[in-house]
């Protein structure tokens, strides 16, 4: 099959319903095509997160088409399908703001790896970005010398498609109804199209933050990133015209270009290019506070940065934070990844000290789970650990002030309201508010892990995990019901992504344009294979300290 035919056939083959009945006094119409004109979520604890609406120990939520029609202690059902939500928490769907979804077929590839390090040291940069994404490795002593070049990106478009699709459906099962895809895999127009199609086929609300791939135009391969102002034939202009004609659709357009020149020699910035096509802006920034200062000094970038989200924001000093606050920009913190991969301390306290409620993001499956409960718990515990440590003279001899400790509810707001604001969808989702679209998650609290329930935010943040996600609704459509995906054959899906992983690995071990893939510190060789049973990355990252000795 041609690539486009493969993607089309894959979606058709996977979209086979796995559910025939729904139970709980409801009919199969509720999940037949996923949408019912009116649905009543009855008798659950309702956490709206909207102070104008309030929260309820027990209430009903009426969904009419794609929107929330009413929330009240008791609602007459009329012709609505009634869903029994006793023993559950009904709340807005979780929202994340940064995830490299094309990497999903590389799950847990380098769980012990750090962010940077040249091959043969195995790191995110050398393994994920060089071998699996770019298909080439530079000499550790001379970055300008290429020691292995596959001559092409190892991923084909269909590999990007299945990764995007699995990532979206995986996060739906975790209660994440909205995400931001920052996949750096736009190697060709076909790769870009496949990723967008994977997002759209999933039925999840998403921002596609168009980001650069590997430019192999010198090898005769098409490359169109980033595009140009007023040009709808290539790059961001092409995909804006083809896929993103309306902001009312579930998948909307973002852009990964920065505040400097959009491309070499361009007289316009990446932010200008994004705004010209109505895209939100999503940039990575690890220890790059000078980029903030330069962006502010360039009048082309304007002074209203409410459409800009910077990801990570580690190791910034006060002047950069003040600019960020004063211009209304957003912050996305990948709290688990930043701690694990050596980005720097997650800047939760700095953001809060400057009046910024950060959103949360999973970042990369290659190193860490996307589970929103882990993200919330990680942020909650880290901020409180650092704040609480200042309460003791032994660990705070300078008597620095002890900041307020985060509450469970504030962390939930990071994972909902702040995420919606960052993705520019707060007018539509992020709270349970009549008139907004019905992006709702139903959490089963009547569980051996969580019952009896004495505090609702605390149960969510300190007790729950994805197994407590019972039902998920996106824009009024039931997409996850009683712990199962609606309309997808999950076994086929898992087979597809395993085959994609094997295809990519086979290409990596295939005929190279130049050189030979050298031996890594821990990976198997002849042919190359990631270390399956031992550590991916325990050698070469700390050559001076002795190894830990474990004793019984």
Backbone torsions as a table, in degrees:
resi	resn	phi	psi	omega
1	UNK	NA	148.8	168.1
2	UNK	-70.6	161.4	-173.5
3	UNK	-60.1	-45.0	-179.1
4	UNK	-62.2	-39.0	179.1
5	UNK	-66.0	-38.9	179.1
6	UNK	-60.5	-47.0	-178.1
7	UNK	-63.1	-44.0	-180.0
8	UNK	-62.7	-44.3	179.7
9	UNK	-67.2	-36.5	179.7
10	UNK	-62.3	-45.3	-179.5
11	UNK	-62.2	-42.2	-179.4
12	UNK	-65.4	-39.3	-178.2
13	UNK	-70.7	-31.4	-177.7
14	UNK	-84.5	-22.7	-176.5
15	UNK	-85.7	61.1	175.9
16	UNK	-114.7	122.8	-173.0
17	UNK	-61.6	138.1	177.9
18	UNK	-104.9	4.6	-174.9
19	UNK	-124.7	131.4	179.1
20	UNK	-111.0	-32.3	177.8
21	UNK	-133.0	159.8	-175.7
22	UNK	-115.5	-22.1	177.8
23	UNK	69.2	-169.5	177.8
24	UNK	56.0	34.0	175.7
25	UNK	76.0	9.0	178.9
26	UNK	-107.6	162.5	-178.5
27	UNK	-98.7	166.3	-179.8
28	UNK	-68.0	-11.4	176.7
29	UNK	-61.1	-28.8	-176.2
30	UNK	-60.9	-36.2	-178.6
31	UNK	-119.6	11.6	179.8
32	UNK	-59.5	-64.9	172.1
33	UNK	-104.0	11.3	177.3
34	UNK	86.9	-7.1	-174.7
35	UNK	-135.2	137.6	173.1
36	UNK	-126.1	147.7	-176.5
37	UNK	-56.5	-43.8	179.9
38	UNK	-137.8	130.5	178.7
39	UNK	-129.1	132.7	177.4
40	UNK	-112.1	114.4	172.8
41	UNK	-86.0	110.7	-164.7
42	UNK	-110.5	127.2	164.1
43	UNK	79.8	21.2	177.4
44	UNK	-97.4	167.9	165.8
45	UNK	-69.4	126.6	-175.6
46	UNK	-112.9	114.2	178.4
47	UNK	-104.8	96.2	-175.6
48	UNK	-80.4	-28.6	-173.8
49	UNK	65.4	7.7	177.5
50	UNK	-106.4	112.1	-176.5
51	UNK	-63.3	-23.1	178.7
52	UNK	-74.1	-28.0	-179.9
53	UNK	-93.1	-37.2	-178.2
54	UNK	85.9	169.9	176.8
55	UNK	-108.3	159.8	-172.8
56	UNK	-135.0	134.1	173.7
57	UNK	-67.2	-28.4	176.3
58	UNK	-155.7	126.6	-177.5
59	UNK	-161.8	173.4	176.7
60	UNK	-113.7	147.9	174.4
61	UNK	-124.3	120.8	-179.5
62	UNK	-100.7	123.6	176.9
63	UNK	-105.2	126.8	177.9
64	UNK	-122.5	106.9	-173.8
65	UNK	64.5	-131.8	-178.4
66	UNK	-83.4	-5.5	-169.0
67	UNK	-117.9	160.4	172.7
68	UNK	-80.3	121.9	-177.8
69	UNK	-91.5	-39.4	-174.0
70	UNK	-161.4	148.6	172.1
71	UNK	-132.9	125.6	-178.2
72	UNK	-161.2	161.7	178.9
73	UNK	-56.2	-36.9	177.6
74	UNK	-143.2	130.8	178.2
75	UNK	-127.3	130.9	175.0
76	UNK	-67.3	127.2	-171.5
77	UNK	-70.9	-36.2	-174.9
78	UNK	59.5	-125.6	-178.4
79	UNK	-94.4	12.7	-177.2
80	UNK	-76.1	150.6	169.7
81	UNK	-75.4	128.9	-175.5
82	UNK	-99.6	126.5	177.2
83	UNK	-111.4	120.5	-179.9
84	UNK	-72.6	116.0	-179.5
85	UNK	-114.9	20.0	176.2
86	UNK	-62.2	139.6	-178.5
87	UNK	78.3	11.2	-179.4
88	UNK	-122.5	166.3	170.6
89	UNK	-110.1	123.4	177.2
90	UNK	-103.5	122.4	-172.4
91	UNK	-150.5	170.1	175.6
92	UNK	-63.5	148.1	174.4
93	UNK	-62.0	148.6	177.9
94	UNK	-71.0	151.6	-177.3
95	UNK	-133.5	125.7	175.1
96	UNK	-114.0	164.3	-167.3
97	UNK	-130.9	20.5	-179.6
98	UNK	-178.5	116.6	179.8
99	UNK	-159.4	127.7	176.9
100	UNK	-86.9	83.4	-168.2
101	UNK	-71.7	-22.4	178.8
102	UNK	-65.3	-17.9	-178.0
103	UNK	-84.3	3.5	-173.6
104	UNK	-59.1	-33.6	178.5
105	UNK	-71.0	-7.0	176.5
106	UNK	-102.3	25.5	-174.9
107	UNK	-51.5	134.1	178.7
108	UNK	52.6	34.6	178.5
109	UNK	-65.6	-42.4	-178.0
110	UNK	-134.7	65.6	-176.0
111	UNK	-62.9	-24.2	178.8
112	UNK	-100.8	3.7	-172.3
113	UNK	-82.1	155.1	175.2
114	UNK	-97.4	177.2	-175.5
115	UNK	-68.2	-47.1	-173.9
116	UNK	-122.4	160.4	179.9
117	UNK	150.5	132.4	-176.4
118	UNK	-86.9	140.2	174.7
119	UNK	-55.8	135.8	19.5
120	UNK	-84.6	-0.9	171.7
121	UNK	-68.9	131.4	-175.1
122	UNK	-95.4	116.4	-177.5
123	UNK	-138.3	177.6	175.5
124	UNK	-60.8	-42.7	-179.5
125	UNK	-63.3	-47.2	-173.7
126	UNK	-77.5	-36.3	-176.8
127	UNK	-86.7	-60.7	-172.6
128	UNK	-73.5	-51.8	-174.8
129	UNK	-76.9	-36.1	-177.1
130	UNK	-87.7	-59.7	-174.5
131	UNK	-71.2	-55.2	-170.0
132	UNK	-82.3	-23.9	-178.3
133	UNK	-103.3	-53.4	-176.3
134	UNK	-84.3	-29.5	-176.1
135	UNK	73.3	32.0	176.5
136	UNK	-159.1	154.2	-179.0
137	UNK	-132.5	135.7	175.5
138	UNK	-93.9	158.3	175.8
139	UNK	-66.1	134.2	-177.7
140	UNK	-61.2	-32.4	-178.5
141	UNK	-86.9	-21.2	-177.9
142	UNK	-141.3	95.0	-176.3
143	UNK	-59.6	-19.1	179.1
144	UNK	-82.6	-7.9	-179.0
145	UNK	-101.9	119.4	180.0
146	UNK	-90.8	121.5	-177.7
147	UNK	-97.1	-18.3	176.5
148	UNK	-150.7	128.9	179.8
149	UNK	-139.2	114.5	-179.9
150	UNK	-68.6	-24.1	-179.5
151	UNK	89.2	3.1	-178.7
152	UNK	-167.8	158.9	170.7
153	UNK	-68.4	138.7	179.9
154	UNK	-63.4	-29.0	179.0
155	UNK	-78.4	135.7	162.5
156	UNK	-93.8	165.2	-180.0
157	UNK	-54.1	-40.1	-178.7
158	UNK	-65.8	-24.9	175.9
159	UNK	-71.7	-38.4	174.4
160	UNK	-64.5	-40.9	-177.9
161	UNK	-60.2	-50.6	-175.4
162	UNK	-68.8	-32.4	176.6
163	UNK	-64.6	-44.7	178.8
164	UNK	-62.0	-44.8	-177.0
165	UNK	-64.1	-47.8	179.7
166	UNK	-63.5	-40.8	178.6
167	UNK	-58.8	-46.0	-178.6
168	UNK	-64.5	-47.1	-177.7
169	UNK	-68.2	-34.8	176.0
170	UNK	-60.4	-45.6	-176.7
171	UNK	-74.2	-29.2	171.6
172	UNK	-58.7	-42.5	-179.6
173	UNK	-66.7	-16.8	177.3
174	UNK	-96.3	1.4	178.9
175	UNK	89.2	9.1	179.1
176	UNK	-91.2	104.5	-175.5
177	UNK	-86.7	-20.3	-179.4
178	UNK	-134.8	138.5	177.3
179	UNK	-143.6	173.5	176.2
180	UNK	-124.8	120.2	-179.6
181	UNK	-94.9	115.0	179.1
182	UNK	-109.7	43.6	-174.5
183	UNK	-70.4	125.2	-179.8
184	UNK	-95.0	62.8	-174.2
185	UNK	-136.8	26.5	177.7
186	UNK	-84.9	65.2	-177.7
187	UNK	-71.9	-35.0	178.6
188	UNK	-141.5	166.0	174.7
189	UNK	-57.3	-33.5	-179.8
190	UNK	-67.2	-37.8	175.4
191	UNK	-62.1	-45.6	179.8
192	UNK	-60.4	-47.9	-178.8
193	UNK	-60.5	-40.3	-178.7
194	UNK	-64.6	-39.7	179.7
195	UNK	-66.4	-43.6	179.1
196	UNK	-62.9	-41.5	179.2
197	UNK	-63.6	-38.8	177.0
198	UNK	-60.2	-41.3	177.7
199	UNK	-64.8	-47.1	-176.4
200	UNK	-67.3	-38.5	-179.8
201	UNK	-66.3	-25.5	-175.3
202	UNK	-70.3	-25.2	-175.8
203	UNK	79.5	12.3	-179.4
204	UNK	-97.5	149.9	174.4
205	UNK	-76.6	128.0	-173.0
206	UNK	-145.4	154.6	162.3
207	UNK	-108.6	123.6	174.3
208	UNK	-93.8	102.6	-178.8
209	UNK	-88.2	91.0	-176.5
210	UNK	-53.8	120.7	-174.1
211	UNK	-131.9	160.3	-175.7
212	UNK	-66.9	152.6	169.6
213	UNK	-112.8	-149.2	179.2
214	UNK	-100.1	122.1	-179.1
215	UNK	-81.3	105.6	176.6
216	UNK	-118.3	35.2	177.8
217	UNK	-63.1	-27.0	176.6
218	UNK	-65.3	-21.6	177.1
219	UNK	-95.6	12.9	177.8
220	UNK	83.3	11.4	-179.8
221	UNK	-97.7	137.9	-176.8
222	UNK	-65.1	140.2	177.4
223	UNK	-146.7	128.0	-173.4
224	UNK	-127.1	-2.4	-178.8
225	UNK	-71.0	139.4	0.9
226	UNK	-95.8	-8.7	-170.0
227	UNK	98.2	-168.2	-176.2
228	UNK	-148.6	162.1	178.9
229	UNK	-59.4	137.3	174.6
230	UNK	64.6	14.1	-178.5
231	UNK	-112.2	112.5	179.6
232	UNK	-103.3	18.7	-179.8
233	UNK	-100.8	-15.6	-178.8
234	UNK	-151.4	160.5	174.9
235	UNK	62.5	-144.4	-174.8
236	UNK	-61.2	-33.3	178.3
237	UNK	-65.0	-40.1	179.0
238	UNK	-63.8	-48.4	-176.6
239	UNK	-73.4	-29.5	175.7
240	UNK	-62.0	-44.1	-179.8
241	UNK	-70.3	-39.2	-173.5
242	UNK	-79.3	-38.3	-169.6
243	UNK	-117.9	-23.9	-166.5
244	UNK	-123.1	56.3	-178.2
245	UNK	-76.4	-16.7	-175.8
246	UNK	-139.7	143.3	174.6
247	UNK	-85.3	-2.4	178.2
248	UNK	-84.4	-8.5	-178.2
249	UNK	-79.4	163.8	-177.0
250	UNK	-66.9	-38.5	-179.4
251	UNK	-102.5	121.4	-178.6
252	UNK	-118.7	170.2	-170.1
253	UNK	-97.9	131.6	169.2
254	UNK	-125.4	178.3	-176.8
255	UNK	-148.3	140.7	-178.2
256	UNK	-96.8	0.2	-179.5
257	UNK	-68.7	147.3	-173.2
258	UNK	-93.6	-173.9	-176.6
259	UNK	-80.6	-3.5	174.5
260	UNK	-89.3	-168.8	179.2
261	UNK	-52.9	134.0	-176.4
262	UNK	-64.1	-29.7	178.0
263	UNK	-153.1	161.4	178.7
264	UNK	-54.4	124.4	178.9
265	UNK	86.5	-5.5	-178.5
266	UNK	-71.1	143.0	177.4
267	UNK	-97.8	16.3	176.4
268	UNK	-133.0	151.9	-177.7
269	UNK	-87.2	166.3	175.8
270	UNK	-62.4	-35.0	178.3
271	UNK	-67.3	-40.1	176.3
272	UNK	-61.2	-41.9	-179.6
273	UNK	-63.7	-43.1	178.5
274	UNK	-60.2	-48.6	-176.6
275	UNK	-66.1	-31.0	179.3
276	UNK	-62.4	-25.6	-179.2
277	UNK	-114.0	18.2	174.0
278	UNK	70.7	25.9	-176.3
279	UNK	-95.6	143.3	167.7
280	UNK	-73.4	163.2	-171.7
281	UNK	-117.4	131.0	-175.2
282	UNK	-137.9	105.8	-175.7
283	UNK	-118.8	142.3	170.9
284	UNK	-82.4	143.0	176.8
285	UNK	-151.6	104.9	176.9
286	UNK	-113.6	106.7	178.7
287	UNK	66.9	23.2	-175.0
288	UNK	-110.7	53.8	-177.9
289	UNK	-65.1	-23.8	178.7
290	UNK	-64.6	-27.5	177.0
291	UNK	-64.8	-37.6	177.4
292	UNK	-63.1	-45.7	-178.4
293	UNK	-64.1	-41.3	179.6
294	UNK	-67.7	-39.7	179.0
295	UNK	-61.7	-40.4	-179.3
296	UNK	-69.6	-29.4	-178.4
297	UNK	-79.6	-12.6	-177.7
298	UNK	-97.4	108.7	-176.1
299	UNK	-62.2	-18.1	179.7
300	UNK	-65.7	-21.0	-177.9
301	UNK	-88.0	-3.5	177.3
302	UNK	70.7	-175.9	-179.2
303	UNK	-118.9	-11.2	174.9
304	UNK	-96.9	106.7	-177.3
305	UNK	-108.0	28.1	-177.9
306	UNK	-68.7	-11.9	176.4
307	UNK	-97.7	9.5	-175.5
308	UNK	-112.5	132.0	170.7
309	UNK	-122.0	126.5	171.0
310	UNK	-100.9	137.1	-176.0
311	UNK	-100.9	131.8	178.8
312	UNK	87.1	-69.5	178.0
313	UNK	58.2	31.7	-179.0
314	UNK	-79.0	149.1	172.8
315	UNK	65.9	26.1	173.5
316	UNK	-81.1	153.5	173.3
317	UNK	-103.2	173.7	-171.9
318	UNK	-55.6	-43.4	-177.8
319	UNK	-58.2	-39.0	179.4
320	UNK	-66.6	-41.4	179.0
321	UNK	-64.2	-37.0	179.9
322	UNK	-66.3	-41.0	175.8
323	UNK	-61.7	-44.9	-177.4
324	UNK	-61.7	-43.3	178.7
325	UNK	-65.6	-48.2	-172.0
326	UNK	-68.2	-25.3	-179.1
327	UNK	-98.5	5.9	171.6
328	UNK	74.8	24.4	-178.6
329	UNK	-81.7	166.6	-176.5
330	UNK	-110.6	159.0	-179.4
331	UNK	-127.1	130.4	175.0
332	UNK	-114.0	121.2	-176.9
333	UNK	-110.7	121.3	175.0
334	UNK	-94.1	75.3	-163.7
335	UNK	-58.7	-43.3	-177.6
336	UNK	-70.2	-43.3	-178.7
337	UNK	-66.7	-42.3	-179.1
338	UNK	-62.4	-37.2	176.3
339	UNK	-70.3	-40.6	-172.2
340	UNK	-79.3	-35.4	-169.8
341	UNK	-103.5	5.5	175.9
342	UNK	69.3	49.6	169.7
343	UNK	-83.1	-21.3	-168.2
344	UNK	120.4	166.5	-178.0
345	UNK	-62.5	128.6	175.9
346	UNK	-53.7	126.7	-169.2
347	UNK	-85.9	47.8	179.3
348	UNK	-60.0	-47.9	-175.7
349	UNK	-66.8	-40.3	179.6
350	UNK	-62.3	-42.6	178.8
351	UNK	-62.7	-47.4	-179.1
352	UNK	-64.0	-39.0	179.4
353	UNK	-63.1	-24.1	179.7
354	UNK	-103.5	18.2	174.1
355	UNK	74.9	21.5	180.0
356	UNK	-108.5	121.1	172.9
357	UNK	-87.6	107.9	-175.6
358	UNK	-75.3	155.3	169.6
359	UNK	-92.5	171.3	-176.8
360	UNK	-116.5	149.6	-179.9
361	UNK	-145.7	147.9	-179.5
362	UNK	-83.1	-29.0	176.8
363	UNK	75.4	-87.1	-170.1
364	UNK	-134.9	127.3	174.1
365	UNK	-67.5	-17.7	-179.1
366	UNK	-62.4	-21.9	-175.4
367	UNK	-125.6	-21.2	-168.9
368	UNK	-159.4	157.3	178.0
369	UNK	-64.9	156.2	172.5
370	UNK	-95.2	-2.3	-175.1
371	UNK	-51.0	118.8	-177.2
372	UNK	-68.3	-25.8	177.5
373	UNK	-67.8	-37.9	175.2
374	UNK	-66.8	-39.1	178.4
375	UNK	-62.9	-46.5	179.8
376	UNK	-64.2	-44.3	-178.6
377	UNK	-65.5	-38.4	178.6
378	UNK	-63.1	-45.4	178.9
379	UNK	-64.9	-43.4	-178.9
380	UNK	-59.7	-50.2	-175.7
381	UNK	-72.3	-38.9	-178.5
382	UNK	-64.8	-49.9	-178.2
383	UNK	-60.9	-42.2	-178.6
384	UNK	-69.8	-34.6	177.7
385	UNK	-63.1	-46.3	-178.7
386	UNK	-68.0	-41.1	179.4
387	UNK	-68.0	-45.6	-177.0
388	UNK	-66.3	-28.5	-178.3
389	UNK	-67.4	-22.7	179.1
390	UNK	-78.3	-4.2	-180.0
391	UNK	-80.1	-9.9	-174.1
392	UNK	-112.0	135.4	-178.9
393	UNK	-63.3	-28.8	-179.1
394	UNK	-64.4	-34.1	-177.1
395	UNK	-107.7	3.1	177.6
396	UNK	-142.0	62.5	-176.8
397	UNK	-64.7	-23.2	179.3
398	UNK	-83.7	1.0	177.7
399	UNK	55.3	45.5	173.2
400	UNK	-64.8	149.2	179.9
401	UNK	-64.8	143.9	178.5
402	UNK	-87.1	117.3	-179.3
403	UNK	-72.4	163.1	174.3
404	UNK	-61.7	147.0	176.9
405	UNK	-89.2	140.6	176.9
406	UNK	-60.2	148.9	172.5
407	UNK	-105.2	162.3	179.4
408	UNK	-60.4	-40.2	-179.3
409	UNK	-64.3	-40.0	179.1
410	UNK	-62.9	-36.8	178.4
411	UNK	-67.8	-38.5	175.7
412	UNK	-61.4	-38.4	177.6
413	UNK	-65.3	-32.7	173.1
414	UNK	-60.7	-39.9	-174.6
415	UNK	-85.4	4.6	179.5
416	UNK	-136.4	-74.0	-173.7
417	UNK	-64.1	-48.9	-178.7
418	UNK	-63.7	-37.3	177.3
419	UNK	-65.2	-41.2	178.7
420	UNK	-64.4	-40.7	179.0
421	UNK	-65.0	-43.3	179.4
422	UNK	-60.7	-40.0	-178.5
423	UNK	-87.5	6.1	178.0
424	UNK	59.3	39.3	177.2
425	UNK	-126.5	16.6	-176.8
426	UNK	-65.2	-26.0	176.0
427	UNK	-67.7	-21.1	-176.4
428	UNK	-105.9	-35.2	-173.9
429	UNK	-144.5	-175.6	177.3
430	UNK	105.6	-26.7	172.9
431	UNK	-136.4	161.6	171.4
432	UNK	-91.1	97.5	-176.6
433	UNK	-131.5	126.7	176.5
434	UNK	-53.0	131.7	-175.9
435	UNK	102.5	-27.5	175.9
436	UNK	-78.3	163.3	177.4
437	UNK	-70.8	149.3	-173.5
438	UNK	-87.0	81.4	168.8
439	UNK	-101.9	102.3	-167.5
440	UNK	-134.4	141.9	172.8
441	UNK	-120.4	137.6	176.7
442	UNK	-109.3	116.8	-177.2
443	UNK	-103.3	129.2	-179.0
444	UNK	-82.9	105.3	180.0
445	UNK	-93.1	-15.2	-179.9
446	UNK	-81.6	71.3	-170.0
447	UNK	-133.9	153.4	177.2
448	UNK	-61.1	-21.6	-179.3
449	UNK	-84.4	-22.1	-167.8
450	UNK	-130.1	-11.0	-174.2
451	UNK	-97.7	139.3	4.6
452	UNK	-78.1	150.0	-177.9
453	UNK	-94.9	122.8	-177.8
454	UNK	-114.1	-18.4	176.7
455	UNK	-148.7	123.4	-172.0
456	UNK	-70.5	-54.0	178.3
457	UNK	-58.7	-39.6	179.1
458	UNK	-64.0	-37.4	177.2
459	UNK	-61.9	-43.1	-178.5
460	UNK	-65.3	-49.0	-170.6
461	UNK	-82.7	-38.8	-172.4
462	UNK	-101.9	-10.9	-173.9
463	UNK	-120.8	-30.8	-167.3
464	UNK	-90.4	165.3	174.1
465	UNK	-146.5	176.7	-175.1
466	UNK	-58.6	-20.8	178.1
467	UNK	-64.9	-17.0	179.6
468	UNK	-85.9	-4.1	176.2
469	UNK	-77.2	113.3	-178.2
470	UNK	-94.6	-53.7	-176.5
471	UNK	-133.1	148.5	176.6
472	UNK	-135.4	132.0	178.0
473	UNK	-121.3	133.0	176.5
474	UNK	-126.1	120.5	-177.8
475	UNK	51.3	41.1	178.2
476	UNK	80.3	-1.2	-178.5
477	UNK	-100.5	128.1	178.1
478	UNK	-76.7	113.3	-176.9
479	UNK	-110.3	-14.6	-179.4
480	UNK	-146.1	124.1	-170.1
481	UNK	-136.9	123.2	179.1
482	UNK	52.5	41.3	176.3
483	UNK	78.6	16.6	179.5
484	UNK	-135.8	145.9	175.7
485	UNK	-69.1	141.7	177.5
486	UNK	-95.7	122.0	173.0
487	UNK	87.1	13.3	-179.0
488	UNK	-132.7	137.7	171.8
489	UNK	-89.2	97.4	-171.6
490	UNK	-66.1	-36.2	178.8
491	UNK	-61.4	-42.1	176.6
492	UNK	-63.0	-40.0	179.9
493	UNK	-60.0	-45.1	-180.0
494	UNK	-65.5	-36.5	175.9
495	UNK	-64.2	-39.6	-179.7
496	UNK	-63.8	-43.1	-176.6
497	UNK	-75.6	-29.4	173.8
498	UNK	-65.5	-42.0	177.1
499	UNK	-63.3	-38.0	177.9
500	UNK	-63.8	-43.7	177.1
501	UNK	-57.6	-43.8	-178.7
502	UNK	-67.5	-36.6	177.9
503	UNK	-62.8	-45.3	-178.7
504	UNK	-64.2	-43.1	179.7
505	UNK	-63.7	-38.0	177.4
506	UNK	-63.1	-40.7	178.6
507	UNK	-65.3	-41.3	179.2
508	UNK	-58.2	-36.4	-179.3
509	UNK	-89.3	3.4	-177.3
510	UNK	-86.1	-163.6	-177.6
511	UNK	-66.3	127.9	-178.1
512	UNK	-99.3	152.6	174.8
513	UNK	-64.6	-38.5	178.5
514	UNK	-157.5	149.7	175.0
515	UNK	72.7	-175.9	-180.0
516	UNK	-134.6	138.0	-178.9
517	UNK	-59.7	115.2	-176.6
518	UNK	-76.5	167.0	-178.8
519	UNK	-71.9	135.6	173.8
520	UNK	-91.9	174.3	-178.0
521	UNK	-66.8	-34.8	-173.1
522	UNK	-131.2	-15.8	-175.9
523	UNK	-76.3	151.8	174.9
524	UNK	-68.6	152.0	178.5
525	UNK	-127.5	163.7	175.9
526	UNK	62.6	58.7	0.4
527	UNK	-86.5	168.8	177.5
528	UNK	-61.5	137.9	172.7
529	UNK	-153.8	136.0	176.7
530	UNK	-58.8	147.6	-179.7
531	UNK	-63.4	121.9	-170.4
532	UNK	-91.3	-37.2	-172.1
533	UNK	-112.1	-20.1	-178.7
534	UNK	-112.2	-161.1	-179.4
535	UNK	-75.8	143.4	175.0
536	UNK	-76.3	-25.6	-159.2
537	UNK	-149.1	32.0	-172.8
538	UNK	-85.1	-9.1	-176.8
539	UNK	-108.3	143.0	172.1
540	UNK	89.1	-10.4	-177.4
541	UNK	-92.8	-20.5	176.5
542	UNK	-145.7	96.0	-172.0
543	UNK	-94.0	-3.7	-176.0
544	UNK	-105.5	-34.3	-178.1
545	UNK	-84.6	144.2	177.3
546	UNK	-69.4	152.8	178.7
547	UNK	-69.9	152.5	175.7
548	UNK	-66.6	139.5	175.4
549	UNK	-110.2	118.5	-178.4
550	UNK	-92.3	130.4	-179.9
551	UNK	-121.7	146.9	179.6
552	UNK	-68.6	NA	NA
